[in-house]
Amino acid sequence: MQKFILKNIENINKLNIFIDENYSNIQQILISPELIGYFELSEFYSPLNGGTYKNKRITQNNYLSAKQINFLFKDNAISFNVPCLHGIYKDEQHNLTVLE
C-alpha cells in the first residue's frame, strides 16, 4: 500500500483539494472495493457508519472502475411530484375529515 501511496501522491492531493472545494455538495464518495485499502490507511478515514472519508460516507460499488473515485452530488438530482402521507399532492386542496 505504501508503494500505491507514493505513486499516487499527486492524485491523493487532488482528491483532498476536490473534496475540500466541493464539500457542501458531496453526498457520498463512490469507490471500487480495490481502493478501500487506501482509504482505511488514511488519516481522514473513520470506520463509523460503514466508513467515511473527511466525514463523507464511502460506498463501495463492484461495478466501478478500480482506477477512479466517483462522487454523488446533492445538486445532481431530479425531483418528483410525490404526495404527502394522505395521498394528496401539493397542488391539491387538503380537506381532511376526522372519521368517527
C-alpha positions as CSV (number, residue, x, y, z in Angstrom):
1,M,0.0,0.0,0.0
2,Q,2.9,2.3,0.6
3,K,4.0,2.0,-3.0
4,F,0.5,2.8,-4.1
5,I,0.5,6.0,-2.0
6,L,3.9,7.1,-3.3
7,K,2.9,6.5,-6.9
8,N,-0.4,8.4,-6.3
9,I,0.6,11.3,-4.0
10,E,-0.4,13.9,-6.7
11,N,-3.8,12.2,-7.2
12,I,-4.4,11.9,-3.4
13,N,-3.6,15.7,-3.1
14,K,-6.1,16.4,-6.0
15,L,-8.7,14.2,-4.2
16,N,-8.3,16.1,-0.9
17,I,-8.5,19.5,-2.7
18,F,-11.5,18.4,-4.7
19,I,-13.4,17.2,-1.6
20,D,-12.5,20.4,0.3
21,E,-13.7,22.7,-2.6
22,N,-16.9,20.7,-3.1
23,Y,-17.5,19.6,0.5
24,S,-21.0,21.0,0.9
25,N,-22.2,19.5,-2.4
26,I,-20.8,16.0,-2.0
27,Q,-23.2,13.5,-0.6
28,Q,-21.2,10.3,-1.0
29,I,-17.9,9.0,-2.3
30,L,-18.3,6.0,-4.6
31,I,-15.3,3.6,-4.9
32,S,-14.5,0.1,-6.1
33,P,-13.6,-2.4,-3.4
34,E,-10.0,-2.4,-4.6
35,L,-9.5,1.2,-3.4
36,I,-10.8,0.8,0.1
37,G,-7.4,-0.1,1.4
38,Y,-6.1,3.4,0.7
39,F,-9.0,5.0,2.5
40,E,-8.6,2.7,5.5
41,L,-5.0,3.8,5.9
42,S,-5.7,7.5,5.5
43,E,-5.7,9.9,8.5
44,F,-9.1,11.2,7.2
45,Y,-10.8,7.7,7.3
46,S,-13.3,6.7,10.0
47,P,-14.9,3.2,10.2
48,L,-18.1,4.8,11.6
49,N,-21.3,4.5,9.6
50,G,-19.8,1.9,7.2
51,G,-16.8,4.1,6.5
52,T,-16.3,7.8,6.0
53,Y,-13.5,9.9,4.5
54,K,-13.4,13.5,5.6
55,N,-16.9,12.9,7.1
56,K,-18.3,11.9,3.7
57,R,-19.8,8.4,3.5
58,I,-17.9,5.9,1.4
59,T,-20.0,3.5,-0.7
60,Q,-18.3,0.5,-2.3
61,N,-19.6,-0.5,-5.8
62,N,-18.3,-3.6,-7.6
63,Y,-19.2,-2.1,-11.0
64,L,-17.0,1.0,-10.7
65,S,-13.5,1.2,-12.3
66,A,-10.7,0.3,-9.9
67,K,-8.8,3.4,-11.2
68,Q,-11.4,6.0,-10.4
69,I,-13.2,7.6,-7.4
70,N,-16.7,8.9,-8.2
71,F,-18.9,11.3,-6.3
72,L,-22.6,11.6,-5.7
73,F,-23.5,15.2,-5.6
74,K,-26.5,16.7,-3.8
75,D,-27.4,19.1,-6.6
76,N,-27.5,16.5,-9.3
77,A,-31.0,15.2,-8.7
78,I,-34.4,15.1,-10.4
79,S,-37.3,15.9,-8.1
80,F,-40.6,14.0,-8.4
81,N,-44.0,15.3,-7.5
82,V,-44.8,12.9,-4.6
83,P,-48.0,13.1,-2.5
84,C,-48.0,13.6,1.3
85,L,-48.8,10.7,3.6
86,H,-52.5,11.2,2.9
87,G,-52.1,10.8,-0.8
88,I,-52.7,14.5,-1.6
89,Y,-50.3,16.4,-3.8
90,K,-49.1,19.9,-3.1
91,D,-51.3,21.5,-5.8
92,E,-54.4,19.8,-4.4
93,Q,-56.7,21.0,-1.7
94,H,-56.2,19.3,1.7
95,N,-59.7,18.6,3.0
96,L,-59.1,16.2,5.9
97,T,-62.1,14.9,7.8
98,V,-61.9,13.1,11.1
99,L,-63.6,9.7,11.0
100,E,-65.8,8.8,14.0
